[in-house]
Structures are given as C-alpha cells and as structure tokens.
Amino acid sequence: MTRRFAIYLAPIFLMGGVSSASAQSAMAVVQQIRDQAYSKCMADARFGAGTELQGNCSCSADVVVDLLSDELKGAIADGTQASFKGAKLKGDEMTRDVALLKTCPRVGAYLKQQCAGDPGNPHCQMLEKAQQQAQ
C-alpha cells in the first residue's frame, strides 16, 4: 500500500527537488498513519474478531492511506503535516464508505451481518446506501 503512495509522491519529489531522506521521512509518516488507523480499528474491534478482525483492519487501514487528501500528501512531502489544518481524507462519508466496501468486501459482509436485525439504525441505513453504490 505504501508503495502505491510512494509512486504517487515520486513526481512531487522529483519536481520539488525533495531529497531521498525527505522521501524516506514522508514514507515513514504514511506508514505511521497506516499503523495508527490499524491500531484504532483493532482497539475498536468493530470489524470482527481474531484473524477476521486483523484482516479487515489491515484492509481498512490501506483504504485510509488511499484516501489521504492531496493537500495532506503535499504537507507530508514537504514536512509540514504536523501543522496541517486542511481535510485529511478525500471525499465525504459516503465516498469513503463506498471505497471501504469496494476495497474490503469482507468488512461490508461483516457490517451487513451486524445490521441484520436493526434496519432503523442510521449507520445501517448509511451502510445499505453505500453497498448499493459500491455495486
């Protein structure tokens, strides 16, 4: 996953004259973001249990990295992410939910199973809409 991010940032580094050390630093920040997303997912334990949870959280963390906003990527590339105040992720909640469901179908299956007896739950309604869009 971080390789895809590195491929995206490579032109920025080349055009901006960013050193190799800065590129490695940016990669470390991206890995840290991914690790934090994975850790939060595991702590929340919303996507299953055991190895199912580990796999779903890994996939979910990859989606978070893929959804990093271009502005945040630029801040990471130039080392100003600590003071960055803009949007950290691309799109709205629905866009992010659809991306998660398309990329991580097991997460969608798990969440659908959790919503089976609760159609009036607003989160379940949002999930249903996102699943329809993800198809």
Summary of the structure (lengths in Angstrom):
residues: 135
radius of gyration: 16.7
end to end distance: 23.2
largest distance: 55.5
contacts: 384
relative contact order: 0.12
helix: 76%
strand: 1%
